[in-house]
């Protein structure tokens, strides 16, 4: 069985992606170079840079793979009651050591 040819509309360049999604071109290129983002690298004539083509579906998969859900941070109980701040005119080494161990 032959695979049907891909639809041209399925492919986007990094420049087209940054117009549609809030991601920088450098982030897209780095993700492609590192292997994190599936892409096609089309060679150009000698001396030219060529072209990156990315399937929109692959871009969405990569984007979702970078999702970080918000997790509430547990509030830590105070280990000791708060001490009212005292004004100071010079550094107190004992107080500093106590605060450091805190």
Rosetta blueprint (number, residue, H / E / L):
1 X L
2 X L
3 X L
4 X L
5 X L
6 X L
7 X L
8 X H
9 X H
10 X H
11 X E
12 X E
13 X L
14 X H
15 X H
16 X H
17 X H
18 X H
19 X H
20 X H
21 X L
22 X L
23 X L
24 X L
25 X H
26 X H
27 X H
28 X H
29 X H
30 X H
31 X H
32 X H
33 X H
34 X H
35 X L
36 X L
37 X L
38 X L
39 X L
40 X E
41 X E
42 X E
43 X L
44 X L
45 X L
46 X L
47 X L
48 X L
49 X L
50 X L
51 X E
52 X E
53 X E
54 X E
55 X E
56 X H
57 X H
58 X H
59 X H
60 X H
61 X H
62 X H
63 X H
64 X H
65 X H
66 X L
67 X L
68 X L
69 X L
70 X L
71 X L
72 X L
73 X L
74 X L
75 X L
76 X L
77 X L
78 X L
79 X L
80 X L
81 X L
82 X L
83 X L
84 X L
85 X L
86 X L
87 X L
88 X L
89 X L
90 X L
91 X L
92 X L
93 X H
94 X H
95 X H
96 X H
97 X H
98 X H
99 X H
100 X H
101 X H
102 X L
